[in-house]
Amino acid sequence: LDLSRASLGAEKCKVKLVAELLAGSPSLTVADLRYNKLGIESAILLAKIAKKKGISLCGITSEQTQANFN
């Protein structure tokens, strides 16, 4: 799923929709969220869901504790 440059930014309603999409997708394995200037809370939320579902977020590895989405 390519959502890079989707202008998610700090708009929590958009991030919430993406979070629901990630959580509800049974077959999604990769989501590219680069270049969206996500806030820390948004990035943590999406990373937690991705980890639980086994979804790779481009630009983030499972060992990372920080990510730069700028």
mmCIF file as Biopython writes it, N, C-alpha, C and O atoms, coordinates in Angstrom:
data_model
#
loop_
_atom_site.group_PDB
_atom_site.id
_atom_site.type_symbol
_atom_site.label_atom_id
_atom_site.label_alt_id
_atom_site.label_comp_id
_atom_site.label_asym_id
_atom_site.label_entity_id
_atom_site.label_seq_id
_atom_site.pdbx_PDB_ins_code
_atom_site.Cartn_x
_atom_site.Cartn_y
_atom_site.Cartn_z
_atom_site.occupancy
_atom_site.B_iso_or_equiv
_atom_site.auth_seq_id
_atom_site.auth_asym_id
_atom_site.pdbx_PDB_model_num
ATOM 1   N N  . LEU A ? 1  ? 0.860  -1.172  0.000  1.0 0.0 1  A 1 
ATOM 2   C CA . LEU A ? 1  ? 0.000  0.000   0.000  1.0 0.0 1  A 1 
ATOM 3   C C  . LEU A ? 1  ? 0.898  1.224   0.000  1.0 0.0 1  A 1 
ATOM 4   O O  . LEU A ? 1  ? 1.673  1.414   0.937  1.0 0.0 1  A 1 
ATOM 5   N N  . ASP A ? 2  ? 0.814  2.050   -1.017 1.0 0.0 2  A 1 
ATOM 6   C CA . ASP A ? 2  ? 1.664  3.234   -1.114 1.0 0.0 2  A 1 
ATOM 7   C C  . ASP A ? 2  ? 0.895  4.474   -0.670 1.0 0.0 2  A 1 
ATOM 8   O O  . ASP A ? 2  ? 0.054  4.998   -1.401 1.0 0.0 2  A 1 
ATOM 9   N N  . LEU A ? 3  ? 1.199  4.928   0.534  1.0 0.0 3  A 1 
ATOM 10  C CA . LEU A ? 3  ? 0.628  6.169   1.050  1.0 0.0 3  A 1 
ATOM 11  C C  . LEU A ? 3  ? 1.717  7.223   1.249  1.0 0.0 3  A 1 
ATOM 12  O O  . LEU A ? 3  ? 1.524  8.201   1.973  1.0 0.0 3  A 1 
ATOM 13  N N  . SER A ? 4  ? 2.860  7.012   0.600  1.0 0.0 4  A 1 
ATOM 14  C CA . SER A ? 4  ? 3.925  7.999   0.700  1.0 0.0 4  A 1 
ATOM 15  C C  . SER A ? 4  ? 3.447  9.304   0.069  1.0 0.0 4  A 1 
ATOM 16  O O  . SER A ? 4  ? 2.765  9.308   -0.956 1.0 0.0 4  A 1 
ATOM 17  N N  . ARG A ? 5  ? 3.816  10.382  0.695  1.0 0.0 5  A 1 
ATOM 18  C CA . ARG A ? 5  ? 3.445  11.726  0.223  1.0 0.0 5  A 1 
ATOM 19  C C  . ARG A ? 5  ? 1.919  11.907  0.159  1.0 0.0 5  A 1 
ATOM 20  O O  . ARG A ? 5  ? 1.415  12.637  -0.694 1.0 0.0 5  A 1 
ATOM 21  N N  . ALA A ? 6  ? 1.200  11.249  1.054  1.0 0.0 6  A 1 
ATOM 22  C CA . ALA A ? 6  ? -0.269 11.341  1.069  1.0 0.0 6  A 1 
ATOM 23  C C  . ALA A ? 6  ? -0.766 12.513  1.909  1.0 0.0 6  A 1 
ATOM 24  O O  . ALA A ? 6  ? -1.970 12.656  2.127  1.0 0.0 6  A 1 
ATOM 25  N N  . SER A ? 7  ? 0.136  13.337  2.373  1.0 0.0 7  A 1 
ATOM 26  C CA . SER A ? 7  ? -0.221 14.524  3.171  1.0 0.0 7  A 1 
ATOM 27  C C  . SER A ? 7  ? -1.013 14.161  4.420  1.0 0.0 7  A 1 
ATOM 28  O O  . SER A ? 7  ? -1.977 14.838  4.775  1.0 0.0 7  A 1 
ATOM 29  N N  . LEU A ? 8  ? -0.594 13.078  5.086  1.0 0.0 8  A 1 
ATOM 30  C CA . LEU A ? 8  ? -1.266 12.705  6.332  1.0 0.0 8  A 1 
ATOM 31  C C  . LEU A ? 8  ? -0.952 13.709  7.428  1.0 0.0 8  A 1 
ATOM 32  O O  . LEU A ? 8  ? -1.832 14.110  8.189  1.0 0.0 8  A 1 
ATOM 33  N N  . GLY A ? 9  ? 0.312  14.111  7.499  1.0 0.0 9  A 1 
ATOM 34  C CA . GLY A ? 9  ? 0.739  15.113  8.459  1.0 0.0 9  A 1 
ATOM 35  C C  . GLY A ? 9  ? 0.223  14.869  9.856  1.0 0.0 9  A 1 
ATOM 36  O O  . GLY A ? 9  ? 0.151  13.731  10.320 1.0 0.0 9  A 1 
ATOM 37  N N  . ALA A ? 10 ? -0.131 15.933  10.512 1.0 0.0 10 A 1 
ATOM 38  C CA . ALA A ? 10 ? -0.590 15.847  11.901 1.0 0.0 10 A 1 
ATOM 39  C C  . ALA A ? 10 ? -2.110 15.743  11.989 1.0 0.0 10 A 1 
ATOM 40  O O  . ALA A ? 10 ? -2.667 15.825  13.084 1.0 0.0 10 A 1 
ATOM 41  N N  . GLU A ? 11 ? -2.782 15.565  10.869 1.0 0.0 11 A 1 
ATOM 42  C CA . GLU A ? 11 ? -4.236 15.468  10.878 1.0 0.0 11 A 1 
ATOM 43  C C  . GLU A ? 11 ? -4.642 14.107  11.441 1.0 0.0 11 A 1 
ATOM 44  O O  . GLU A ? 11 ? -4.569 13.086  10.758 1.0 0.0 11 A 1 
ATOM 45  N N  . LYS A ? 12 ? -5.067 14.119  12.691 1.0 0.0 12 A 1 
ATOM 46  C CA . LYS A ? 12 ? -5.353 12.871  13.387 1.0 0.0 12 A 1 
ATOM 47  C C  . LYS A ? 12 ? -6.487 12.087  12.742 1.0 0.0 12 A 1 
ATOM 48  O O  . LYS A ? 12 ? -6.506 10.860  12.836 1.0 0.0 12 A 1 
ATOM 49  N N  . CYS A ? 13 ? -7.426 12.752  12.095 1.0 0.0 13 A 1 
ATOM 50  C CA . CYS A ? 13 ? -8.526 12.015  11.465 1.0 0.0 13 A 1 
ATOM 51  C C  . CYS A ? 13 ? -8.012 11.168  10.304 1.0 0.0 13 A 1 
ATOM 52  O O  . CYS A ? 13 ? -8.479 10.046  10.110 1.0 0.0 13 A 1 
ATOM 53  N N  . LYS A ? 14 ? -7.061 11.683  9.531  1.0 0.0 14 A 1 
ATOM 54  C CA . LYS A ? 14 ? -6.485 10.907  8.431  1.0 0.0 14 A 1 
ATOM 55  C C  . LYS A ? 14 ? -5.662 9.744   8.971  1.0 0.0 14 A 1 
ATOM 56  O O  . LYS A ? 14 ? -5.741 8.627   8.459  1.0 0.0 14 A 1 
ATOM 57  N N  . VAL A ? 15 ? -4.871 10.013  10.009 1.0 0.0 15 A 1 
ATOM 58  C CA . VAL A ? 15 ? -4.040 8.969   10.602 1.0 0.0 15 A 1 
ATOM 59  C C  . VAL A ? 15 ? -4.919 7.882   11.213 1.0 0.0 15 A 1 
ATOM 60  O O  . VAL A ? 15 ? -4.589 6.699   11.131 1.0 0.0 15 A 1 
ATOM 61  N N  . LYS A ? 16 ? -6.026 8.273   11.821 1.0 0.0 16 A 1 
ATOM 62  C CA . LYS A ? 16 ? -6.944 7.304   12.418 1.0 0.0 16 A 1 
ATOM 63  C C  . LYS A ? 16 ? -7.524 6.389   11.340 1.0 0.0 16 A 1 
ATOM 64  O O  . LYS A ? 16 ? -7.667 5.187   11.561 1.0 0.0 16 A 1 
ATOM 65  N N  . LEU A ? 17 ? -7.856 6.942   10.190 1.0 0.0 17 A 1 
ATOM 66  C CA . LEU A ? 17 ? -8.369 6.117   9.085  1.0 0.0 17 A 1 
ATOM 67  C C  . LEU A ? 17 ? -7.316 5.127   8.602  1.0 0.0 17 A 1 
ATOM 68  O O  . LEU A ? 17 ? -7.627 3.967   8.331  1.0 0.0 17 A 1 
ATOM 69  N N  . VAL A ? 18 ? -6.078 5.579   8.494  1.0 0.0 18 A 1 
ATOM 70  C CA . VAL A ? 18 ? -4.998 4.685   8.081  1.0 0.0 18 A 1 
ATOM 71  C C  . VAL A ? 18 ? -4.801 3.592   9.139  1.0 0.0 18 A 1 
ATOM 72  O O  . VAL A ? 18 ? -4.604 2.426   8.798  1.0 0.0 18 A 1 
ATOM 73  N N  . ALA A ? 19 ? -4.854 3.968   10.413 1.0 0.0 19 A 1 
ATOM 74  C CA . ALA A ? 19 ? -4.717 2.989   11.501 1.0 0.0 19 A 1 
ATOM 75  C C  . ALA A ? 19 ? -5.813 1.925   11.408 1.0 0.0 19 A 1 
ATOM 76  O O  . ALA A ? 19 ? -5.539 0.737   11.578 1.0 0.0 19 A 1 
ATOM 77  N N  . GLU A ? 20 ? -7.033 2.339   11.142 1.0 0.0 20 A 1 
ATOM 78  C CA . GLU A ? 20 ? -8.143 1.395   11.001 1.0 0.0 20 A 1 
ATOM 79  C C  . GLU A ? 20 ? -7.937 0.496   9.785  1.0 0.0 20 A 1 
ATOM 80  O O  . GLU A ? 20 ? -8.252 -0.693  9.831  1.0 0.0 20 A 1 
ATOM 81  N N  . LEU A ? 21 ? -7.416 1.054   8.707  1.0 0.0 21 A 1 
ATOM 82  C CA . LEU A ? 21 ? -7.129 0.267   7.510  1.0 0.0 21 A 1 
ATOM 83  C C  . LEU A ? 21 ? -6.068 -0.790  7.808  1.0 0.0 21 A 1 
ATOM 84  O O  . LEU A ? 21 ? -6.226 -1.954  7.442  1.0 0.0 21 A 1 
ATOM 85  N N  . LEU A ? 22 ? -4.984 -0.381  8.476  1.0 0.0 22 A 1 
ATOM 86  C CA . LEU A ? 22 ? -3.925 -1.331  8.820  1.0 0.0 22 A 1 
ATOM 87  C C  . LEU A ? 22 ? -4.460 -2.430  9.731  1.0 0.0 22 A 1 
ATOM 88  O O  . LEU A ? 22 ? -4.190 -3.610  9.510  1.0 0.0 22 A 1 
ATOM 89  N N  . ALA A ? 23 ? -5.210 -2.046  10.744 1.0 0.0 23 A 1 
ATOM 90  C CA . ALA A ? 23 ? -5.721 -3.006  11.722 1.0 0.0 23 A 1 
ATOM 91  C C  . ALA A ? 23 ? -6.725 -3.974  11.103 1.0 0.0 23 A 1 
ATOM 92  O O  . ALA A ? 23 ? -6.799 -5.134  11.509 1.0 0.0 23 A 1 
ATOM 93  N N  . GLY A ? 24 ? -7.493 -3.511  10.128 1.0 0.0 24 A 1 
ATOM 94  C CA . GLY A ? 24 ? -8.558 -4.330  9.569  1.0 0.0 24 A 1 
ATOM 95  C C  . GLY A ? 24 ? -8.193 -5.129  8.336  1.0 0.0 24 A 1 
ATOM 96  O O  . GLY A ? 24 ? -9.004 -5.912  7.841  1.0 0.0 24 A 1 
ATOM 97  N N  . SER A ? 25 ? -6.988 -4.943  7.836  1.0 0.0 25 A 1 
ATOM 98  C CA . SER A ? 25 ? -6.601 -5.636  6.612  1.0 0.0 25 A 1 
ATOM 99  C C  . SER A ? 25 ? -5.962 -6.983  6.930  1.0 0.0 25 A 1 
ATOM 100 O O  . SER A ? 25 ? -4.918 -7.032  7.581  1.0 0.0 25 A 1 
ATOM 101 N N  . PRO A ? 26 ? -6.577 -8.077  6.478  1.0 0.0 26 A 1 
ATOM 102 C CA . PRO A ? 26 ? -6.026 -9.396  6.780  1.0 0.0 26 A 1 
ATOM 103 C C  . PRO A ? 26 ? -4.827 -9.778  5.917  1.0 0.0 26 A 1 
ATOM 104 O O  . PRO A ? 26 ? -4.075 -10.679 6.289  1.0 0.0 26 A 1 
ATOM 105 N N  . SER A ? 27 ? -4.629 -9.121  4.780  1.0 0.0 27 A 1 
ATOM 106 C CA . SER A ? 27 ? -3.573 -9.556  3.866  1.0 0.0 27 A 1 
ATOM 107 C C  . SER A ? 27 ? -2.496 -8.504  3.598  1.0 0.0 27 A 1 
ATOM 108 O O  . SER A ? 27 ? -1.541 -8.783  2.873  1.0 0.0 27 A 1 
ATOM 109 N N  . LEU A ? 28 ? -2.624 -7.329  4.152  1.0 0.0 28 A 1 
ATOM 110 C CA . LEU A ? 28 ? -1.635 -6.271  3.919  1.0 0.0 28 A 1 
ATOM 111 C C  . LEU A ? 28 ? -0.311 -6.647  4.577  1.0 0.0 28 A 1 
ATOM 112 O O  . LEU A ? 28 ? -0.280 -7.029  5.746  1.0 0.0 28 A 1 
ATOM 113 N N  . THR A ? 29 ? 0.779  -6.538  3.826  1.0 0.0 29 A 1 
ATOM 114 C CA . THR A ? 29 ? 2.093  -6.872  4.379  1.0 0.0 29 A 1 
ATOM 115 C C  . THR A ? 29 ? 3.057  -5.696  4.384  1.0 0.0 29 A 1 
ATOM 116 O O  . THR A ? 29 ? 4.007  -5.683  5.167  1.0 0.0 29 A 1 
ATOM 117 N N  . VAL A ? 30 ? 2.829  -4.697  3.514  1.0 0.0 30 A 1 
ATOM 118 C CA . VAL A ? 30 ? 3.722  -3.544  3.419  1.0 0.0 30 A 1 
ATOM 119 C C  . VAL A ? 30 ? 2.897  -2.275  3.238  1.0 0.0 30 A 1 
ATOM 120 O O  . VAL A ? 30 ? 1.968  -2.237  2.431  1.0 0.0 30 A 1 
ATOM 121 N N  . ALA A ? 31 ? 3.243  -1.247  3.990  1.0 0.0 31 A 1 
ATOM 122 C CA . ALA A ? 31 ? 2.625  0.069   3.824  1.0 0.0 31 A 1 
ATOM 123 C C  . ALA A ? 31 ? 3.734  1.118   3.813  1.0 0.0 31 A 1 
ATOM 124 O O  . ALA A ? 31 ? 4.533  1.195   4.747  1.0 0.0 31 A 1 
ATOM 125 N N  . ASP A ? 32 ? 3.778  1.907   2.774  1.0 0.0 32 A 1 
ATOM 126 C CA . ASP A ? 32 ? 4.784  2.959   2.648  1.0 0.0 32 A 1 
ATOM 127 C C  . ASP A ? 32 ? 4.165  4.265   3.142  1.0 0.0 32 A 1 
ATOM 128 O O  . ASP A ? 32 ? 3.286  4.834   2.494  1.0 0.0 32 A 1 
ATOM 129 N N  . LEU A ? 33 ? 4.633  4.726   4.290  1.0 0.0 33 A 1 
ATOM 130 C CA . LEU A ? 33 ? 4.101  5.957   4.885  1.0 0.0 33 A 1 
ATOM 131 C C  . LEU A ? 33 ? 5.138  7.075   4.921  1.0 0.0 33 A 1 
ATOM 132 O O  . LEU A ? 33 ? 4.976  8.058   5.644  1.0 0.0 33 A 1 
ATOM 133 N N  . ARG A ? 34 ? 6.197  6.921   4.143  1.0 0.0 34 A 1 
ATOM 134 C CA . ARG A ? 34 ? 7.258  7.933   4.155  1.0 0.0 34 A 1 
ATOM 135 C C  . ARG A ? 34 ? 6.762  9.281   3.655  1.0 0.0 34 A 1 
ATOM 136 O O  . ARG A ? 34 ? 5.791  9.369   2.903  1.0 0.0 34 A 1 
ATOM 137 N N  . TYR A ? 35 ? 7.450  10.322  4.089  1.0 0.0 35 A 1 
ATOM 138 C CA . TYR A ? 35 ? 7.242  11.701  3.636  1.0 0.0 35 A 1 
ATOM 139 C C  . TYR A ? 35 ? 5.877  12.273  4.018  1.0 0.0 35 A 1 
ATOM 140 O O  . TYR A ? 35 ? 5.329  13.105  3.295  1.0 0.0 35 A 1 
ATOM 141 N N  . ASN A ? 36 ? 5.328  11.833  5.147  1.0 0.0 36 A 1 
ATOM 142 C CA . ASN A ? 36 ? 4.033  12.333  5.591  1.0 0.0 36 A 1 
ATOM 143 C C  . ASN A ? 36 ? 4.115  13.263  6.784  1.0 0.0 36 A 1 
ATOM 144 O O  . ASN A ? 36 ? 3.089  13.778  7.227  1.0 0.0 36 A 1 
ATOM 145 N N  . LYS A ? 37 ? 5.303  13.494  7.316  1.0 0.0 37 A 1 
ATOM 146 C CA . LYS A ? 37 ? 5.499  14.393  8.462  1.0 0.0 37 A 1 
ATOM 147 C C  . LYS A ? 37 ? 4.560  14.049  9.612  1.0 0.0 37 A 1 
ATOM 148 O O  . LYS A ? 37 ? 3.887  14.917  10.170 1.0 0.0 37 A 1 
ATOM 149 N N  . LEU A ? 38 ? 4.531  12.764  9.952  1.0 0.0 38 A 1 
ATOM 150 C CA . LEU A ? 38 ? 3.687  12.302  11.051 1.0 0.0 38 A 1 
ATOM 151 C C  . LEU A ? 38 ? 4.228  12.794  12.378 1.0 0.0 38 A 1 
ATOM 152 O O  . LEU A ? 38 ? 5.440  12.912  12.559 1.0 0.0 38 A 1 
ATOM 153 N N  . GLY A ? 39 ? 3.334  13.079  13.299 1.0 0.0 39 A 1 
ATOM 154 C CA . GLY A ? 39 ? 3.731  13.421  14.652 1.0 0.0 39 A 1 
ATOM 155 C C  . GLY A ? 39 ? 4.150  12.166  15.401 1.0 0.0 39 A 1 
ATOM 156 O O  . GLY A ? 39 ? 3.921  11.049  14.937 1.0 0.0 39 A 1 
ATOM 157 N N  . ILE A ? 40 ? 4.755  12.353  16.541 1.0 0.0 40 A 1 
ATOM 158 C CA . ILE A ? 40 ? 5.242  11.218  17.329 1.0 0.0 40 A 1 
ATOM 159 C C  . ILE A ? 40 ? 4.098  10.285  17.719 1.0 0.0 40 A 1 
ATOM 160 O O  . ILE A ? 40 ? 4.221  9.070   17.569 1.0 0.0 40 A 1 
ATOM 161 N N  . GLU A ? 41 ? 2.997  10.828  18.213 1.0 0.0 41 A 1 
ATOM 162 C CA . GLU A ? 41 ? 1.862  9.992   18.625 1.0 0.0 41 A 1 
ATOM 163 C C  . GLU A ? 41 ? 1.322  9.179   17.457 1.0 0.0 41 A 1 
ATOM 164 O O  . GLU A ? 41 ? 1.013  7.997   17.607 1.0 0.0 41 A 1 
ATOM 165 N N  . SER A ? 42 ? 1.209  9.810   16.302 1.0 0.0 42 A 1 
ATOM 166 C CA . SER A ? 42 ? 0.702  9.118   15.117 1.0 0.0 42 A 1 
ATOM 167 C C  . SER A ? 42 ? 1.647  8.004   14.684 1.0 0.0 42 A 1 
ATOM 168 O O  . SER A ? 42 ? 1.208  6.900   14.365 1.0 0.0 42 A 1 
ATOM 169 N N  . ALA A ? 43 ? 2.941  8.295   14.674 1.0 0.0 43 A 1 
ATOM 170 C CA . ALA A ? 43 ? 3.928  7.297   14.274 1.0 0.0 43 A 1 
ATOM 171 C C  . ALA A ? 43 ? 3.920  6.105   15.231 1.0 0.0 43 A 1 
ATOM 172 O O  . ALA A ? 43 ? 4.015  4.956   14.800 1.0 0.0 43 A 1 
ATOM 173 N N  . ILE A ? 44 ? 3.808  6.382   16.523 1.0 0.0 44 A 1 
ATOM 174 C CA . ILE A ? 44 ? 3.772  5.301   17.513 1.0 0.0 44 A 1 
ATOM 175 C C  . ILE A ? 44 ? 2.520  4.447   17.325 1.0 0.0 44 A 1 
ATOM 176 O O  . ILE A ? 44 ? 2.594  3.219   17.362 1.0 0.0 44 A 1 
ATOM 177 N N  . LEU A ? 45 ? 1.381  5.090   17.124 1.0 0.0 45 A 1 
ATOM 178 C CA . LEU A ? 45 ? 0.128  4.357   16.909 1.0 0.0 45 A 1 
ATOM 179 C C  . LEU A ? 45 ? 0.242  3.425   15.711 1.0 0.0 45 A 1 
ATOM 180 O O  . LEU A ? 45 ? -0.086 2.242   15.806 1.0 0.0 45 A 1 
ATOM 181 N N  . LEU A ? 46 ? 0.703  3.952   14.594 1.0 0.0 46 A 1 
ATOM 182 C CA . LEU A ? 46 ? 0.807  3.151   13.375 1.0 0.0 46 A 1 
ATOM 183 C C  . LEU A ? 46 ? 1.848  2.049   13.524 1.0 0.0 46 A 1 
ATOM 184 O O  . LEU A ? 46 ? 1.642  0.937   13.039 1.0 0.0 46 A 1 
ATOM 185 N N  . ALA A ? 47 ? 2.957  2.341   14.186 1.0 0.0 47 A 1 
ATOM 186 C CA . ALA A ? 47 ? 3.997  1.334   14.393 1.0 0.0 47 A 1 
ATOM 187 C C  . ALA A ? 47 ? 3.506  0.193   15.275 1.0 0.0 47 A 1 
ATOM 188 O O  . ALA A ? 47 ? 3.829  -0.967  15.023 1.0 0.0 47 A 1 
ATOM 189 N N  . LYS A ? 48 ? 2.736  0.510   16.299 1.0 0.0 48 A 1 
ATOM 190 C CA . LYS A ? 48 ? 2.204  -0.538  17.182 1.0 0.0 48 A 1 
ATOM 191 C C  . LYS A ? 48 ? 1.266  -1.471  16.417 1.0 0.0 48 A 1 
ATOM 192 O O  . LYS A ? 48 ? 1.336  -2.691  16.568 1.0 0.0 48 A 1 
ATOM 193 N N  . ILE A ? 49 ? 0.402  -0.901  15.610 1.0 0.0 49 A 1 
ATOM 194 C CA . ILE A ? 49 ? -0.524 -1.712  14.819 1.0 0.0 49 A 1 
ATOM 195 C C  . ILE A ? 49 ? 0.251  -2.564  13.817 1.0 0.0 49 A 1 
ATOM 196 O O  . ILE A ? 49 ? -0.021 -3.755  13.660 1.0 0.0 49 A 1 
ATOM 197 N N  . ALA A ? 50 ? 1.211  -1.949  13.146 1.0 0.0 50 A 1 
ATOM 198 C CA . ALA A ? 50 ? 2.002  -2.667  12.154 1.0 0.0 50 A 1 
ATOM 199 C C  . ALA A ? 50 ? 2.766  -3.829  12.798 1.0 0.0 50 A 1 
ATOM 200 O O  . ALA A ? 50 ? 2.850  -4.914  12.223 1.0 0.0 50 A 1 
ATOM 201 N N  . LYS A ? 51 ? 3.310  -3.603  13.970 1.0 0.0 51 A 1 
ATOM 202 C CA . LYS A ? 51 ? 4.040  -4.664  14.656 1.0 0.0 51 A 1 
ATOM 203 C C  . LYS A ? 51 ? 3.104  -5.822  15.016 1.0 0.0 51 A 1 
ATOM 204 O O  . LYS A ? 51 ? 3.439  -6.991  14.821 1.0 0.0 51 A 1 
ATOM 205 N N  . LYS A ? 52 ? 1.942  -5.482  15.536 1.0 0.0 52 A 1 
ATOM 206 C CA . LYS A ? 52 ? 0.968  -6.503  15.935 1.0 0.0 52 A 1 
ATOM 207 C C  . LYS A ? 52 ? 0.501  -7.320  14.724 1.0 0.0 52 A 1 
ATOM 208 O O  . LYS A ? 52 ? 0.329  -8.535  14.826 1.0 0.0 52 A 1 
ATOM 209 N N  . LYS A ? 53 ? 0.299  -6.662  13.587 1.0 0.0 53 A 1 
ATOM 210 C CA . LYS A ? 53 ? -0.232 -7.317  12.391 1.0 0.0 53 A 1 
ATOM 211 C C  . LYS A ? 53 ? 0.860  -7.885  11.472 1.0 0.0 53 A 1 
ATOM 212 O O  . LYS A ? 53 ? 0.555  -8.571  10.497 1.0 0.0 53 A 1 
ATOM 213 N N  . GLY A ? 54 ? 2.131  -7.599  11.785 1.0 0.0 54 A 1 
ATOM 214 C CA . GLY A ? 54 ? 3.226  -8.068  10.940 1.0 0.0 54 A 1 
ATOM 215 C C  . GLY A ? 54 ? 3.340  -7.306  9.638  1.0 0.0 54 A 1 
ATOM 216 O O  . GLY A ? 54 ? 3.754  -7.862  8.621  1.0 0.0 54 A 1 
ATOM 217 N N  . ILE A ? 55 ? 2.975  -6.038  9.663  1.0 0.0 55 A 1 
ATOM 218 C CA . ILE A ? 55 ? 3.029  -5.185  8.470  1.0 0.0 55 A 1 
ATOM 219 C C  . ILE A ? 55 ? 4.332  -4.390  8.498  1.0 0.0 55 A 1 
ATOM 220 O O  . ILE A ? 55 ? 4.671  -3.775  9.509  1.0 0.0 55 A 1 
ATOM 221 N N  . SER A ? 56 ? 5.051  -4.406  7.393  1.0 0.0 56 A 1 
ATOM 222 C CA . SER A ? 56 ? 6.277  -3.633  7.277  1.0 0.0 56 A 1 
ATOM 223 C C  . SER A ? 56 ? 5.929  -2.212  6.859  1.0 0.0 56 A 1 
ATOM 224 O O  . SER A ? 56 ? 5.288  -1.995  5.831  1.0 0.0 56 A 1 
ATOM 225 N N  . LEU A ? 57 ? 6.355  -1.254  7.661  1.0 0.0 57 A 1 
ATOM 226 C CA . LEU A ? 57 ? 6.207  0.147   7.284  1.0 0.0 57 A 1 
ATOM 227 C C  . LEU A ? 57 ? 7.523  0.582   6.664  1.0 0.0 57 A 1 
ATOM 228 O O  . LEU A ? 57 ? 8.550  0.595   7.343  1.0 0.0 57 A 1 
ATOM 229 N N  . CYS A ? 58 ? 7.511  0.935   5.396  1.0 0.0 58 A 1 
ATOM 230 C CA . CYS A ? 58 ? 8.739  1.312   4.713  1.0 0.0 58 A 1 
ATOM 231 C C  . CYS A ? 58 ? 9.443  2.411   5.489  1.0 0.0 58 A 1 
ATOM 232 O O  . CYS A ? 58 ? 8.831  3.393   5.908  1.0 0.0 58 A 1 
ATOM 233 N N  . GLY A ? 59 ? 10.723 2.225   5.667  1.0 0.0 59 A 1 
ATOM 234 C CA . GLY A ? 59 ? 11.505 3.178   6.414  1.0 0.0 59 A 1 
ATOM 235 C C  . GLY A ? 59 ? 11.618 2.837   7.884  1.0 0.0 59 A 1 
ATOM 236 O O  . GLY A ? 59 ? 12.340 3.515   8.615  1.0 0.0 59 A 1 
ATOM 237 N N  . ILE A ? 60 ? 10.923 1.802   8.341  1.0 0.0 60 A 1 
ATOM 238 C CA . ILE A ? 60 ? 10.988 1.385   9.738  1.0 0.0 60 A 1 
ATOM 239 C C  . ILE A ? 60 ? 11.315 -0.105  9.778  1.0 0.0 60 A 1 
ATOM 240 O O  . ILE A ? 60 ? 10.711 -0.905  9.065  1.0 0.0 60 A 1 
ATOM 241 N N  . THR A ? 61 ? 12.267 -0.458  10.614 1.0 0.0 61 A 1 
ATOM 242 C CA . THR A ? 61 ? 12.548 -1.874  10.829 1.0 0.0 61 A 1 
ATOM 243 C C  . THR A ? 61 ? 12.019 -2.264  12.199 1.0 0.0 61 A 1 
ATOM 244 O O  . THR A ? 61 ? 11.760 -1.398  13.035 1.0 0.0 61 A 1 
ATOM 245 N N  . SER A ? 62 ? 11.860 -3.539  12.431 1.0 0.0 62 A 1 
ATOM 246 C CA . SER A ? 62 ? 11.286 -3.995  13.695 1.0 0.0 62 A 1 
ATOM 247 C C  . SER A ? 62 ? 12.182 -3.683  14.888 1.0 0.0 62 A 1 
ATOM 248 O O  . SER A ? 62 ? 11.697 -3.648  16.019 1.0 0.0 62 A 1 
ATOM 249 N N  . GLU A ? 63 ? 13.466 -3.457  14.668 1.0 0.0 63 A 1 
ATOM 250 C CA . GLU A ? 63 ? 14.384 -3.151  15.758 1.0 0.0 63 A 1 
ATOM 251 C C  . GLU A ? 63 ? 14.457 -1.666  16.092 1.0 0.0 63 A 1 
ATOM 252 O O  . GLU A ? 63 ? 14.990 -1.312  17.144 1.0 0.0 63 A 1 
ATOM 253 N N  . GLN A ? 64 ? 13.952 -0.799  15.253 1.0 0.0 64 A 1 
ATOM 254 C CA . GLN A ? 64 ? 14.062 0.640   15.460 1.0 0.0 64 A 1 
ATOM 255 C C  . GLN A ? 64 ? 13.239 1.115   16.640 1.0 0.0 64 A 1 
ATOM 256 O O  . GLN A ? 64 ? 12.159 0.596   16.925 1.0 0.0 64 A 1 
ATOM 257 N N  . THR A ? 65 ? 13.779 2.115   17.320 1.0 0.0 65 A 1 
ATOM 258 C CA . THR A ? 65 ? 13.048 2.753   18.409 1.0 0.0 65 A 1 
ATOM 259 C C  . THR A ? 65 ? 12.679 4.184   18.045 1.0 0.0 65 A 1 
ATOM 260 O O  . THR A ? 65 ? 11.926 4.830   18.773 1.0 0.0 65 A 1 
ATOM 261 N N  . GLN A ? 66 ? 13.197 4.689   16.928 1.0 0.0 66 A 1 
ATOM 262 C CA . GLN A ? 66 ? 12.882 6.037   16.457 1.0 0.0 66 A 1 
ATOM 263 C C  . GLN A ? 66 ? 12.725 6.008   14.942 1.0 0.0 66 A 1 
ATOM 264 O O  . GLN A ? 66 ? 13.300 5.155   14.264 1.0 0.0 66 A 1 
ATOM 265 N N  . ALA A ? 67 ? 11.948 6.940   14.422 1.0 0.0 67 A 1 
ATOM 266 C CA . ALA A ? 67 ? 11.794 7.037   12.969 1.0 0.0 67 A 1 
ATOM 267 C C  . ALA A ? 67 ? 11.677 8.492   12.569 1.0 0.0 67 A 1 
ATOM 268 O O  . ALA A ? 67 ? 11.120 9.300   13.313 1.0 0.0 67 A 1 
ATOM 269 N N  . ASN A ? 68 ? 12.195 8.832   11.406 1.0 0.0 68 A 1 
ATOM 270 C CA . ASN A ? 68 ? 12.135 10.195  10.883 1.0 0.0 68 A 1 
ATOM 271 C C  . ASN A ? 68 ? 11.231 10.176  9.650  1.0 0.0 68 A 1 
ATOM 272 O O  . ASN A ? 68 ? 11.614 9.640   8.610  1.0 0.0 68 A 1 
ATOM 273 N N  . PHE A ? 69 ? 10.041 10.752  9.760  1.0 0.0 69 A 1 
ATOM 274 C CA . PHE A ? 69 ? 9.085  10.785  8.644  1.0 0.0 69 A 1 
ATOM 275 C C  . PHE A ? 69 ? 9.068  12.130  7.947  1.0 0.0 69 A 1 
ATOM 276 O O  . PHE A ? 69 ? 8.135  12.424  7.199  1.0 0.0 69 A 1 
ATOM 277 N N  . ASN A ? 70 ? 10.067 12.944  8.172  1.0 0.0 70 A 1 
ATOM 278 C CA . ASN A ? 70 ? 10.122 14.269  7.520  1.0 0.0 70 A 1 
ATOM 279 C C  . ASN A ? 70 ? 10.609 14.183  6.110  1.0 0.0 70 A 1 
ATOM 280 O O  . ASN A ? 70 ? 10.712 15.203  5.429  1.0 0.0 70 A 1 
#
